[in-house]
Amino acid sequence: MTGKQRAYLRKLANGVEAKYQIGKDGIDEETIKMVDLALEANELIKIKVLENALLDVRSCCEAICDETGAYPVQCIGNKFVLYRESQKNKTINIPKK
């Protein structure tokens, strides 16, 4: 993913609320399923890492990306944004280059 494509997705993510959270339980199988379904439905999601979480924001982002095949768009503060093209509900058209 190019810098221009990431910038476009960051722009879109500004209006997205962080509907998903990672807490003290960390990243388990249920969390991965939830994120996977959310990515299929929305393509672009924002996740908040709570202060009581055992992992830091970057570690959570990397772990979820590895498990779901998503692209990290942005990690800032206690939130991160993920993108994965949907197979059935494609709504975001990323610029080619």
PAKEKE-498406 format. One line per 5 residues: number of its first residue (from 1); their letters; for each residue x, y, z of N, C-alpha, C. Coordinates in Angstrom, 1 decimal, padded with zeros to 4 digits. Each point is the difference from the previous one (the first is absolute). Layout:
NUM	a	X,Y,Z,X,Y,Z,X,Y,Z; ... .
This chain:
1	mtgkq	000.8,-001.2,000.0,-000.8,001.2,000.0,000.9,001.2,000.0; -000.3,001.0,-000.9,000.8,001.2,-000.1,-000.4,001.0,001.0; 000.9,001.0,000.2,-000.3,001.1,000.9,-001.2,000.8,-000.4; -000.2,000.1,-001.2,-001.2,000.8,-000.5,-001.3,-000.8,000.3; 000.1,-001.3,-000.1,-001.2,-000.8,000.3,-000.3,000.0,001.5 .
6	raylr	001.1,-000.1,000.8,-000.2,000.1,001.4,-000.6,001.4,000.5; 000.5,001.0,-000.7,-000.5,001.4,000.3,-001.5,000.1,-000.3; -000.4,-000.6,-001.1,-001.4,000.0,-000.4,-000.8,-000.7,001.1; 000.5,-001.2,000.4,-000.8,-000.8,001.0,000.0,000.8,001.4; 001.1,000.6,000.3,000.0,000.8,001.3,-001.0,001.1,-000.1 .
11	klang	-000.1,000.6,-001.1,-001.1,001.1,-000.2,-001.4,-000.6,000.2; -000.2,-001.2,-000.6,-001.3,-000.6,000.2,-000.2,-000.4,001.5; 001.0,-000.4,000.7,-000.1,-000.5,001.4,-000.3,001.1,001.0; 000.2,001.3,-000.4,-000.2,001.1,000.9,-001.5,000.0,000.4; -000.9,-000.4,-000.8,-001.4,000.0,000.3,-000.5,-001.3,000.7 .
16	veaky	000.9,-001.0,000.1,-000.4,-001.3,000.6,000.2,000.0,001.5; -001.0,-000.4,000.7,000.1,-000.2,001.5,000.7,-001.3,000.3; 000.7,000.0,001.2,000.6,-001.2,000.4,-001.0,-000.9,000.7; -000.6,-000.9,-000.7,-001.1,-000.9,000.5,000.5,-001.2,000.7; 001.3,-000.3,-000.1,000.5,-001.3,000.5,001.2,000.4,001.0 .
21	qigkd	000.1,-000.8,001.0,001.0,000.2,001.1,000.7,-001.3,000.3; 001.3,000.2,000.4,000.8,-001.1,000.5,000.3,000.4,001.5; -000.3,-000.9,000.9,000.2,000.3,001.4,001.0,-001.0,000.6; -000.2,-000.2,001.3,000.9,-000.9,000.8,000.1,-001.4,-000.5; -001.1,-000.5,-000.7,000.0,-001.3,-000.5,000.9,-000.2,-001.2 .
26	gidee	000.4,001.2,-000.6,000.9,-000.1,-001.2,-000.7,-000.4,-001.2; 000.8,-000.7,-000.9,-000.5,-000.4,-001.3,-000.2,-001.5,000.1; -001.2,-000.4,000.0,-000.3,-001.5,000.0,-000.8,-000.3,-001.3; -000.4,-001.3,-000.1,-000.7,-000.5,-001.2,-001.3,000.8,-000.3; -000.7,000.4,001.1,-001.2,000.8,-000.2,000.2,001.3,-000.6 .
31	tikmv	001.1,000.7,000.5,000.4,001.3,-000.5,000.3,-000.1,-001.5; 000.8,-001.0,-000.3,000.4,-000.2,-001.5,-001.3,-000.2,-000.8; -000.9,-000.8,000.4,-001.3,-000.2,-000.7,-000.7,001.3,-000.2; -000.2,000.7,001.1,-000.7,001.3,000.0,000.6,001.0,-001.0; 001.3,000.1,000.0,000.7,000.9,-000.9,-000.1,-000.5,-001.4 .
36	dlale	000.1,-001.3,-000.2,-000.1,-000.5,-001.3,-001.4,000.3,-000.6; -001.0,-000.2,000.7,-001.4,000.3,-000.4,-000.2,001.5,-000.3; 000.6,000.8,000.9,-000.2,001.4,-000.1,000.8,000.5,-001.3; 001.1,-000.5,-000.3,000.8,000.3,-001.2,-000.8,-000.4,-001.2; -000.6,-001.1,000.0,-000.8,-000.5,-001.2,-001.2,000.9,-000.2 .
41	aneli	-000.6,000.5,001.1,-001.2,000.8,-000.1,000.3,001.5,-000.4; 001.1,000.5,000.6,000.3,001.4,-000.1,001.3,000.4,-000.8; 000.9,-000.9,-000.2,001.3,000.2,-000.6,001.0,000.8,000.8; -000.5,001.1,000.6,000.8,000.9,000.8,-000.5,000.1,001.4; 000.8,-000.4,001.0,-000.5,000.1,001.4,001.1,000.6,000.9 .
46	kikvl	-000.5,000.6,001.1,000.9,000.6,001.0,-000.2,-000.8,001.3; 001.1,-000.3,000.6,000.0,-000.8,001.2,000.7,000.8,001.1; -000.5,000.0,001.2,000.6,000.7,001.2,000.6,-001.1,000.9; 001.2,000.3,000.4,000.7,-000.9,001.0,-000.2,000.7,001.4; -000.6,-000.7,000.9,-000.3,000.6,001.3,001.3,000.0,000.8 .
51	enall	000.1,000.9,001.1,001.2,000.1,000.8,000.3,-001.2,000.7; -001.0,-000.9,000.4,000.3,-001.2,000.7,000.4,-001.2,-000.9; 000.2,000.3,-001.3,000.4,-001.1,-000.9,001.4,-000.4,000.3; 000.3,-001.2,-000.2,001.4,-000.5,000.3,001.0,000.3,-001.2; -000.6,000.2,-001.2,000.9,000.4,-001.1,-000.1,001.5,-000.3 .
56	dvrsc	001.0,000.5,-000.7,-000.1,001.4,-000.4,-000.7,000.1,-001.3; -000.2,001.2,-000.5,-000.9,000.2,-001.2,000.7,-000.6,-001.2; 001.3,000.2,-000.2,000.6,-000.6,-001.2,000.1,-001.5,000.0; 000.2,-000.6,001.1,000.0,-001.5,000.1,-001.4,-000.5,-000.3; -001.0,000.6,000.5,-001.4,-000.4,-000.3,-000.3,000.1,-001.5 .
61	ceaic	000.4,001.1,-000.6,-000.2,000.2,-001.4,000.7,-001.0,-000.8; 001.3,-000.3,000.3,000.7,-001.0,-000.8,-000.6,-001.4,000.2; -000.4,-000.3,001.2,-000.5,-001.4,000.2,-001.3,-000.2,-000.7; -000.9,001.0,000.0,-001.3,-000.1,-000.7,000.2,000.0,-001.5; 001.0,000.8,-000.5,000.2,000.0,-001.5,000.6,-001.4,-000.4 .
66	detga	000.8,-000.6,000.8,000.5,-001.3,-000.3,-001.1,-001.1,-000.1; -000.9,000.1,000.9,-001.1,-001.0,000.1,-001.1,000.2,-001.1; -000.3,001.3,-000.3,-001.1,000.2,-000.9,000.4,000.4,-001.4; 001.3,000.3,-000.3,000.4,000.3,-001.3,-000.3,001.5,-000.4; -000.3,000.8,001.1,-000.3,001.4,-000.2,001.3,000.8,-000.2 .
71	ypvqc	-000.2,001.2,-000.5,001.1,001.0,-000.1,-000.1,001.0,001.1; 001.1,000.3,000.7,000.0,001.1,001.0,000.0,001.3,-000.7; -000.9,000.9,000.3,-000.2,001.3,-000.6,000.7,001.0,000.8; -000.3,000.0,001.3,000.5,001.0,001.0,000.0,-000.5,001.4; 001.0,000.3,000.7,000.1,-000.2,001.5,000.3,001.3,000.6 .
76	ignkf	-001.0,000.5,000.8,000.2,001.3,000.7,-000.7,000.0,001.3; 000.8,000.4,001.0,-000.6,000.0,001.4,-000.3,-001.4,000.4; -001.2,-000.2,000.4,-000.5,-001.3,000.5,-000.9,-000.7,-001.0; 000.0,000.5,-001.3,-000.8,-000.5,-001.0,000.8,-000.4,-001.3; -000.6,-000.9,-000.7,000.6,-000.4,-001.3,-001.1,-000.3,-001.0 .
81	vlyre	000.4,000.2,-001.3,-001.0,-000.2,-001.1,000.5,-001.1,-000.9; -000.9,-000.9,-000.4,000.3,-001.1,-000.9,-000.8,000.0,-001.2; 000.5,-000.5,-001.1,-000.7,000.0,-001.3,000.2,-001.4,-000.6; -001.1,-000.6,-000.5,000.1,-001.2,-000.8,-001.2,000.0,-001.0; 000.3,-000.2,-001.2,-001.0,000.0,-001.1,-001.0,-001.1,000.3 .
86	sqknk	-001.3,000.4,-000.1,-001.0,-001.0,000.2,-000.3,-000.8,-001.2; -000.3,-001.3,000.2,-000.3,-000.9,-001.1,-001.5,000.3,-000.5; -000.9,000.3,000.9,-001.4,000.1,-000.4,-000.5,001.5,000.1; 000.5,000.8,000.8,-000.5,001.4,000.3,001.0,001.1,-000.4; 000.6,-000.1,-001.1,001.0,001.0,-000.4,-000.6,001.3,-000.2 .
91	tinip	000.4,001.0,000.8,-000.5,001.3,000.0,001.1,001.1,-000.2; 001.2,-000.3,000.4,001.1,000.9,-000.1,000.9,-000.2,-001.3; 000.1,001.0,-000.8,000.8,-000.1,-001.2,001.3,000.8,000.3; 001.1,-000.7,000.2,001.3,000.6,000.3,000.6,000.4,-001.3; 000.6,001.2,000.0,000.7,000.4,-001.2,001.2,-000.9,-000.4 .
96	kk	000.2,-000.3,-001.2,001.0,-001.0,-000.5,001.4,000.4,000.5; 000.4,001.3,-000.3,001.3,000.5,000.4,000.0,001.4,000.2 .
